[in-house]
Amino acid sequence: MADYWNNLVGESNEANNVQSVTFTVTAAPQADLEVASITPAATSIMKGAVLNFSYTIENDGTAGAAANWSGFMVDHQVDSTHYQGFNQTNALPVGGTQTFTGTIDTSTLEVGEHTLHVAADYWNNIVGESNEANNGLSVTFNVTAPVPPDLAVTSITAATTVAQGDTLDFSYVVKNIGDGLPAGTSWAGFRIDQAPDQSNYAGFNQTNGLSAGGTQTLSNSIDTSHLSVGEHTLYVMTDYWNNMVTEGNESNNVRTFTFNVTDLFT
């Protein structure tokens, strides 16, 4: 406006002293952190197994984001007092991303559907964002009933004929034929002409823990000097001592192998 102070100048047109322009005030640039994706290793997992997953944090805003913390939890939204794990997120430029990995122990979860929640900047809201409502993302997964291990002797390898008094060397394979939980350490025992038990056995080997489908080959020997000439049966039994491994099938632990003892002087 011209001559705005006390209208000092007498003018022929006092109505045209003002001119104007418009302008817009915009919001200051701000970061906007989001969980762009969550990728579980499986959507169905057996109770007791570990669920591995990865997730990606992205800055979808118009300004850089300072370092902060992302957290995760099962069946509850993540906040400063509710989390099962966390990762530090580096400072991210506009459009920047960072991918993390995490694990969930399912042994304490009920069988059924569960939800994995992940939240960016969950700890004390360190980063001021243009949108604080989009920091979380979730995926669902199912926990199935545990399948117990199942130990079996899948093969026995030995000579079919041995001279009386000689040593019968043999090997055998113990396998966890189950498709579920691993089997812990146990003992395999063997005996001639009868199945072994805790009180009656000719020898034994320790079996390592075996994952589903895992195998271990063991070897041992039998002194035939006390055996009569003729046909005999070697019994090998996995988990014979104290039944240390709870199995889905306890009736398939024994395997047999038939061999002949011949007269040394024949």
C-alpha positions in Angstrom: 0.0 0.0 0.0 1.3 3.4 -1.0 1.0 6.5 1.2 -0.4 4.4 4.1 0.7 6.7 6.9 -1.8 9.5 7.5 -2.5 9.8 3.8 0.3 12.4 3.5 -0.1 12.9 -0.2 -3.3 14.3 -1.6 -4.0 12.1 -4.7 -6.4 12.2 -7.6 -7.3 8.5 -6.9 -6.9 7.3 -3.3 -8.5 3.9 -4.2 -5.7 2.4 -6.1 -2.9 2.6 -3.5 -3.0 -1.2 -2.7 -1.7 -4.2 -4.6 -1.5 -7.8 -3.4 0.0 -11.2 -4.2 -0.8 -14.6 -2.7 1.6 -17.3 -1.4 1.4 -20.7 0.2 3.1 -21.9 3.4 4.0 -25.6 3.2 4.8 -28.0 5.9 8.5 -28.5 6.7 10.0 -31.7 5.2 9.7 -34.6 7.6 10.7 -38.3 7.6 8.0 -41.0 7.4 9.2 -44.4 8.6 7.3 -47.5 7.5 7.7 -51.3 7.7 7.7 -51.9 4.0 7.5 -55.7 4.2 7.7 -58.7 6.5 8.9 -62.0 5.1 8.6 -65.1 7.3 10.6 -68.2 6.4 7.3 -70.1 6.6 3.6 -69.4 7.2 3.1 -72.7 9.0 5.6 -73.9 11.6 5.6 -76.8 14.1 5.4 -75.9 17.7 8.8 -75.8 19.2 10.6 -74.8 16.0 12.1 -71.4 15.5 10.4 -69.0 13.1 12.9 -67.0 11.1 11.8 -63.8 9.4 13.1 -60.7 7.8 11.6 -57.2 7.5 12.5 -54.0 5.7 12.2 -50.4 7.2 11.8 -47.6 4.6 11.8 -43.8 4.9 8.9 -42.8 2.7 9.0 -39.2 3.8 10.5 -36.0 2.4 13.4 -35.6 4.9 16.1 -37.9 6.3 15.3 -39.9 9.4 17.7 -40.1 12.4 18.8 -43.5 13.8 16.0 -45.2 15.8 14.8 -48.6 16.9 12.4 -51.1 15.3 10.7 -53.8 17.4 8.6 -56.9 17.0 6.2 -59.0 19.1 3.7 -61.8 18.6 0.0 -61.2 19.1 0.4 -57.7 20.5 1.0 -54.3 19.0 4.6 -53.2 19.5 5.3 -50.2 21.9 8.0 -49.2 24.4 6.7 -51.7 26.9 5.6 -54.5 24.7 8.3 -56.1 22.5 10.0 -59.5 22.1 13.0 -58.3 20.1 14.4 -55.2 18.4 17.0 -53.9 15.9 18.7 -50.6 15.6 17.8 -48.7 12.4 20.5 -46.5 10.9 19.8 -43.0 9.8 17.9 -43.3 6.5 17.8 -40.7 3.7 14.6 -40.1 1.7 13.7 -43.4 0.0 16.4 -45.3 2.0 15.8 -48.8 3.3 17.3 -51.2 5.7 16.5 -54.9 6.1 16.7 -56.9 9.3 16.3 -60.5 10.5 14.7 -61.8 13.6 13.5 -65.1 15.2 10.5 -66.2 17.2 10.6 -69.2 19.6 7.3 -71.0 19.1 7.7 -73.4 22.0 5.5 -71.1 24.2 2.9 -70.5 21.6 -0.5 -72.3 21.4 -1.3 -74.4 18.4 -3.2 -72.2 15.9 -3.0 -68.8 14.2 -0.8 -66.0 15.5 0.2 -62.5 14.3 3.7 -61.2 14.1 3.7 -57.4 14.6 6.7 -55.2 13.5 6.9 -51.5 14.2 9.4 -48.8 13.0 10.6 -46.2 15.6 8.8 -48.0 18.4 11.1 -46.8 21.2 10.3 -43.4 22.5 9.2 -42.2 19.1 12.7 -40.8 18.4 11.9 -39.6 14.9 9.3 -36.8 14.3 7.3 -38.0 11.3 4.8 -36.7 8.9 2.6 -39.7 9.6 3.0 -41.5 12.9 0.0 -43.9 12.2 1.7 -46.0 9.6 4.7 -47.3 11.6 3.4 -50.9 12.1 2.9 -53.9 9.8 1.8 -57.5 10.6 1.7 -60.9 9.1 -0.1 -64.1 10.3 1.3 -67.6 10.7 0.1 -70.9 12.0 1.7 -73.0 14.7 1.0 -76.7 14.2 1.1 -79.5 16.7 4.6 -80.9 17.3 5.5 -84.2 15.5 7.7 -86.3 17.7 10.9 -87.9 16.4 11.0 -91.5 15.3 14.3 -93.4 15.6 14.9 -96.6 13.6 17.8 -98.8 12.6 17.5 -98.6 8.8 20.3 -101.0 7.8 22.8 -103.5 9.2 25.9 -104.4 7.2 28.0 -107.5 8.1 29.4 -110.7 6.6 26.8 -113.4 6.4 29.3 -116.2 7.3 31.9 -116.2 10.0 34.2 -118.9 11.4 33.5 -119.8 15.0 36.0 -117.8 17.1 36.5 -115.0 14.6 35.1 -111.6 15.2 32.0 -110.5 13.4 32.4 -106.8 12.5 29.3 -104.9 11.6 28.0 -101.4 11.0 24.5 -100.1 11.2 22.6 -96.9 10.5 20.3 -95.1 12.9 17.9 -92.6 11.4 15.3 -90.2 12.6 12.6 -91.2 10.1 10.2 -88.7 11.6 9.4 -85.4 9.8 9.1 -83.3 12.9 11.1 -82.6 16.0 14.8 -83.6 16.4 15.8 -86.6 18.5 18.1 -86.0 21.5 21.1 -88.1 22.3 20.4 -91.8 23.0 22.0 -95.2 23.1 21.7 -98.1 20.6 22.3 -101.6 21.9 22.8 -105.0 20.3 22.5 -108.6 21.3 22.7 -112.1 19.7 19.5 -114.2 19.2 17.4 -111.9 21.4 16.4 -108.3 21.4 18.5 -106.2 23.8 17.1 -104.4 26.8 18.6 -102.4 29.7 19.6 -105.5 31.5 20.6 -107.7 28.6 22.9 -106.5 25.8 26.2 -107.5 24.2 27.3 -104.0 23.4 26.2 -100.5 22.7 26.9 -97.2 20.9 26.0 -93.6 21.7 23.7 -92.0 19.1 24.1 -88.2 18.6 21.1 -85.9 18.4 19.4 -86.3 15.0 17.3 -83.8 13.2 14.4 -85.0 11.1 15.8 -87.2 8.4 19.3 -87.2 10.0 21.4 -90.4 10.2 24.4 -91.7 12.0 26.5 -94.8 11.1 27.8 -96.8 14.0 30.1 -99.8 14.1 30.9 -102.6 16.6 31.8 -106.2 16.7 30.8 -109.6 18.1 33.0 -112.3 19.6 31.7 -115.6 18.0 33.8 -117.9 20.2 30.9 -118.5 22.5 28.4 -119.0 19.7 27.4 -122.5 18.5 27.9 -123.5 14.9 24.8 -122.6 12.9 22.5 -119.7 12.2 22.3 -116.8 14.5 20.5 -113.4 14.5 22.0 -110.1 15.4 19.5 -107.7 17.0 20.2 -104.0 17.0 17.9 -101.6 18.9 18.0 -97.9 18.9 17.1 -95.9 22.1 17.3 -99.1 24.1 18.6 -97.5 27.3 15.9 -95.8 29.5 13.9 -94.9 26.4 15.5 -91.5 26.4 13.7 -90.2 23.3 10.0 -90.0 23.3 9.0 -91.2 19.8 6.0 -91.2 17.6 6.4 -94.9 17.1 8.2 -96.9 19.8 7.6 -100.3 18.1 10.1 -99.9 15.2 13.3 -99.5 17.1 14.7 -103.0 16.4 16.3 -104.4 13.2 17.7 -107.9 12.7 20.5 -109.5 10.6 21.0 -113.2 10.1 24.4 -114.8 9.8 26.0 -118.2 10.0 28.8 -119.4 12.3 30.8 -122.2 10.6 33.1 -124.8 12.2 36.6 -123.4 12.3 38.0 -126.8 11.1 35.4 -127.5 8.4 
